[in-house]
Amino acid sequence: MNLSDPDESNPQMTPGLAEQKEEDADETEEEPSEMIFENLKGYVNRSDADRISQQGFYGARLDDGRLELEPIEILHLLERKRITLSLPDGTRIGAPYIVKTLLPEDPNLWVKYLVFRDLRSRGYAVRQGFGGGIGFRVYARGDKPGVATAKQLIYVMKEGNPISLHDLNMVTDAAVAARKNLLFALVDQNGEVNYYKVAQTKLRKIGENTNDE
Protein backbone atom coordinates (compact mmCIF):
# COMPACT_ATOMS: atom_id res chain seq x y z
CA MET A 1 0.00 0.00 0.00
CA ASN A 2 1.31 3.42 -0.92
CA LEU A 3 0.38 6.47 1.13
CA SER A 4 1.10 9.53 -1.00
CA ASP A 5 0.61 13.26 -0.82
CA PRO A 6 -2.69 14.59 -2.16
CA ASP A 7 -2.75 15.34 -5.88
CA GLU A 8 -3.05 19.11 -6.07
CA SER A 9 -4.19 18.80 -9.68
CA ASN A 10 -7.22 16.77 -8.64
CA PRO A 11 -10.23 19.14 -8.49
CA GLN A 12 -12.20 16.56 -6.54
CA MET A 13 -10.28 17.21 -3.31
CA THR A 14 -8.05 20.24 -3.90
CA PRO A 15 -8.74 23.02 -1.38
CA GLY A 16 -9.46 26.51 -2.62
CA LEU A 17 -11.00 29.73 -1.40
CA ALA A 18 -13.94 29.51 -3.79
CA GLU A 19 -14.68 25.96 -2.63
CA GLN A 20 -14.39 26.79 1.03
CA LYS A 21 -16.96 29.60 0.64
CA GLU A 22 -19.35 27.56 -1.49
CA GLU A 23 -21.62 26.44 1.32
CA ASP A 24 -21.61 29.86 2.97
CA ALA A 25 -23.07 31.34 -0.20
CA ASP A 26 -26.25 29.34 0.41
CA GLU A 27 -26.83 30.77 3.89
CA THR A 28 -30.12 32.58 4.37
CA GLU A 29 -31.72 34.71 7.06
CA GLU A 30 -34.53 32.19 7.62
CA GLU A 31 -35.62 31.35 11.12
CA PRO A 32 -33.91 28.18 12.44
CA SER A 33 -35.95 25.00 12.44
CA GLU A 34 -36.85 23.12 15.59
CA MET A 35 -35.11 19.77 16.05
CA ILE A 36 -35.72 17.13 18.71
CA PHE A 37 -32.77 15.11 20.01
CA GLU A 38 -33.85 11.60 20.95
CA ASN A 39 -32.12 8.21 21.00
CA LEU A 40 -28.85 9.84 19.84
CA LYS A 41 -30.45 11.18 16.65
CA GLY A 42 -32.05 14.44 15.60
CA TYR A 43 -35.56 14.77 14.15
CA VAL A 44 -37.09 17.62 12.16
CA ASN A 45 -40.82 17.66 11.46
CA ARG A 46 -42.03 17.18 7.90
CA SER A 47 -42.90 20.86 7.38
CA ASP A 48 -39.21 21.82 7.71
CA ALA A 49 -37.66 18.61 6.37
CA ASP A 50 -37.15 19.82 2.79
CA ARG A 51 -35.51 23.06 3.89
CA ILE A 52 -33.06 21.31 6.21
CA SER A 53 -32.36 18.41 3.88
CA GLN A 54 -31.09 20.72 1.11
CA GLN A 55 -31.87 18.22 -1.64
CA GLY A 56 -30.44 15.27 0.23
CA PHE A 57 -27.33 16.89 1.69
CA TYR A 58 -28.50 16.24 5.25
CA GLY A 59 -30.37 13.43 6.95
CA ALA A 60 -32.58 10.57 5.86
CA ARG A 61 -36.32 10.91 5.24
CA LEU A 62 -38.53 8.66 7.37
CA ASP A 63 -41.82 7.13 6.30
CA ASP A 64 -43.76 9.68 8.35
CA GLY A 65 -42.09 12.58 6.52
CA ARG A 66 -39.71 13.61 9.30
CA LEU A 67 -36.00 14.02 8.69
CA GLU A 68 -33.61 11.93 10.81
CA LEU A 69 -30.08 13.29 11.29
CA GLU A 70 -26.81 11.90 12.62
CA PRO A 71 -25.02 13.65 15.54
CA ILE A 72 -22.31 15.10 13.28
CA GLU A 73 -24.97 16.60 11.02
CA ILE A 74 -26.68 18.07 14.09
CA LEU A 75 -23.44 19.72 15.24
CA HIS A 76 -22.92 21.23 11.79
CA LEU A 77 -26.44 22.62 11.57
CA LEU A 78 -26.11 24.09 15.06
CA GLU A 79 -22.87 25.81 14.07
CA ARG A 80 -24.56 27.23 10.96
CA LYS A 81 -27.50 28.39 13.11
CA ARG A 82 -29.91 26.44 10.93
CA ILE A 83 -31.61 24.70 13.87
CA THR A 84 -32.49 24.99 17.53
CA LEU A 85 -32.29 21.79 19.55
CA SER A 86 -34.45 20.41 22.33
CA LEU A 87 -35.04 17.19 24.22
CA PRO A 88 -38.48 15.53 23.90
CA ASP A 89 -39.55 17.18 27.19
CA GLY A 90 -38.83 20.63 25.74
CA THR A 91 -35.50 21.25 27.50
CA ARG A 92 -33.31 23.40 25.26
CA ILE A 93 -29.83 21.97 24.59
CA GLY A 94 -26.82 22.83 22.44
CA ALA A 95 -23.63 21.40 20.98
CA PRO A 96 -21.94 20.80 24.39
CA TYR A 97 -24.77 18.46 25.37
CA ILE A 98 -24.38 16.47 22.13
CA VAL A 99 -20.62 16.17 22.54
CA LYS A 100 -20.84 15.19 26.23
CA THR A 101 -23.50 12.58 25.46
CA LEU A 102 -21.74 11.01 22.47
CA LEU A 103 -18.05 11.16 23.46
CA PRO A 104 -18.17 8.11 25.78
CA GLU A 105 -19.45 6.03 22.85
CA ASP A 106 -17.36 7.70 20.15
CA PRO A 107 -14.10 9.27 21.45
CA ASN A 108 -13.29 10.43 17.90
CA LEU A 109 -16.55 12.35 17.49
CA TRP A 110 -14.92 15.78 17.42
CA VAL A 111 -12.17 14.69 15.01
CA LYS A 112 -14.80 13.25 12.67
CA TYR A 113 -16.78 16.46 12.91
CA LEU A 114 -13.79 18.54 11.83
CA VAL A 115 -13.44 16.37 8.73
CA PHE A 116 -17.17 16.51 8.01
CA ARG A 117 -17.21 20.29 8.35
CA ASP A 118 -14.18 20.65 6.08
CA LEU A 119 -15.73 18.48 3.37
CA ARG A 120 -19.03 20.35 3.54
CA SER A 121 -17.22 23.70 3.35
CA ARG A 122 -15.79 22.52 0.01
CA GLY A 123 -19.28 21.88 -1.34
CA TYR A 124 -19.45 18.07 -1.08
CA ALA A 125 -22.42 15.99 -0.01
CA VAL A 126 -21.24 13.71 2.79
CA ARG A 127 -22.80 10.60 4.30
CA GLN A 128 -21.79 8.33 7.15
CA GLY A 129 -19.46 5.46 6.27
CA PHE A 130 -20.50 1.83 6.25
CA GLY A 131 -18.23 0.52 9.02
CA GLY A 132 -14.91 -1.23 8.73
CA GLY A 133 -13.10 1.98 9.57
CA ILE A 134 -14.70 4.02 6.77
CA GLY A 135 -15.86 7.28 8.35
CA PHE A 136 -17.60 8.97 5.43
CA ARG A 137 -18.78 8.55 1.88
CA VAL A 138 -18.26 11.60 -0.34
CA TYR A 139 -20.23 12.40 -3.48
CA ALA A 140 -19.07 14.33 -6.53
CA ARG A 141 -20.31 17.91 -6.72
CA GLY A 142 -23.80 18.00 -8.14
CA ASP A 143 -24.54 14.38 -7.23
CA LYS A 144 -27.33 13.71 -4.75
CA PRO A 145 -27.20 10.96 -2.12
CA GLY A 146 -29.89 8.40 -2.84
CA VAL A 147 -29.70 9.13 -6.56
CA ALA A 148 -25.98 8.87 -7.36
CA THR A 149 -23.37 6.73 -5.62
CA ALA A 150 -20.47 8.07 -3.57
CA LYS A 151 -17.18 8.44 -5.44
CA GLN A 152 -14.77 8.51 -2.50
CA LEU A 153 -14.41 6.89 0.92
CA ILE A 154 -12.81 8.73 3.83
CA TYR A 155 -10.84 7.12 6.64
CA VAL A 156 -10.45 9.61 9.51
CA MET A 157 -7.18 9.75 11.44
CA LYS A 158 -5.88 11.92 14.26
CA GLU A 159 -2.25 13.01 14.27
CA GLY A 160 -0.24 10.82 16.62
CA ASN A 161 -2.61 7.85 16.35
CA PRO A 162 -1.07 5.48 13.76
CA ILE A 163 -3.09 2.99 11.76
CA SER A 164 -2.13 -0.67 12.02
CA LEU A 165 -1.20 -2.68 8.94
CA HIS A 166 -4.22 -4.88 9.59
CA ASP A 167 -6.59 -1.89 9.53
CA LEU A 168 -4.81 -0.42 6.50
CA ASN A 169 -5.31 -3.66 4.61
CA MET A 170 -8.92 -3.87 5.72
CA VAL A 171 -9.96 -0.38 4.57
CA THR A 172 -7.96 -0.64 1.35
CA ASP A 173 -9.60 -3.95 0.48
CA ALA A 174 -13.03 -2.47 1.31
CA ALA A 175 -12.42 0.46 -1.06
CA VAL A 176 -11.19 -1.84 -3.84
CA ALA A 177 -14.21 -4.13 -3.40
CA ALA A 178 -16.56 -1.13 -3.54
CA ARG A 179 -14.67 0.36 -6.51
CA LYS A 180 -14.23 3.67 -4.70
CA ASN A 181 -11.28 6.00 -4.25
CA LEU A 182 -9.88 5.89 -0.72
CA LEU A 183 -8.61 8.98 1.06
CA PHE A 184 -7.15 9.36 4.53
CA ALA A 185 -8.23 12.54 6.32
CA LEU A 186 -5.53 13.41 8.84
CA VAL A 187 -6.47 15.95 11.51
CA ASP A 188 -3.44 17.63 13.07
CA GLN A 189 -3.08 19.10 16.55
CA ASN A 190 -4.35 22.48 15.31
CA GLY A 191 -7.52 20.99 13.91
CA GLU A 192 -6.37 21.36 10.30
CA VAL A 193 -7.42 18.60 7.88
CA ASN A 194 -5.12 17.19 5.18
CA TYR A 195 -6.01 14.48 2.70
CA TYR A 196 -3.86 11.63 1.43
CA LYS A 197 -4.59 9.21 -1.37
CA VAL A 198 -4.23 5.52 -0.67
CA ALA A 199 -3.39 3.07 -3.45
CA GLN A 200 -3.08 -0.70 -3.34
CA THR A 201 0.07 -2.33 -4.74
CA LYS A 202 1.36 -5.88 -4.91
CA LEU A 203 4.85 -6.48 -3.56
CA ARG A 204 7.00 -9.10 -5.25
CA LYS A 205 9.92 -11.06 -3.85
CA ILE A 206 13.39 -9.95 -4.91
CA GLY A 207 14.38 -11.79 -8.04
CA GLU A 208 10.82 -12.85 -8.85
CA ASN A 209 10.08 -12.90 -12.58
CA THR A 210 7.62 -10.11 -13.35
CA ASN A 211 7.05 -11.19 -16.95
CA ASP A 212 3.80 -12.92 -17.75
CA GLU A 213 4.22 -16.57 -18.66
Order of alpha helices (4+ residues) and beta strands (2+ residues): beta-alpha-beta-beta-alpha-beta-beta-alpha-beta-beta-alpha-alpha-beta-beta-beta-alpha-beta-beta
